[in-house]
């Protein structure tokens, strides 16, 4: 689709824009055709810009509904995080109040009211790793959109 848009842009740039009132040539229809090519190019570019934002908005709406019905599986997230950060010597997990009651972990838990449901912080000997749900969803959404639109993530 982009190659077609570039070809249309080349054609559209090749001819100067001349007001219709000054045309006296028997080839006045060429001006109209070029204007139509330009309009099609602008419409195609606007569509391409809008597709990504429409897909992203749709995906966010679907995710929001899904998370309202079935909250994030924080227990699975905790298990995965502990496996990933095992070398960093995890010492404590920090969860949102809504998630703390649903998780059993081999480490002490701390509840942090500033966290949103699905957020997780793994405190390690040298600091902490934060894994906000919004960031994980945004990363997954960006990768999915890139794949759907044929781009590298």
Buried (B, 14 or more C-beta within 10 A) or exposed (E): EEEEBEEBBEBBEEBEEBEEEEBEEEEEEEBEEBBEBBEBBBEBBEEEEEBBEEBBEEBEEEBEEEBEEEBBEBEEBBBEBBEEBEEBEBEBBBBBEBBBEBBEBEEEBEBEEEBEBBBBBBBBEEEBBEBBBEEBBEEEBEEBBEEEEEEEE
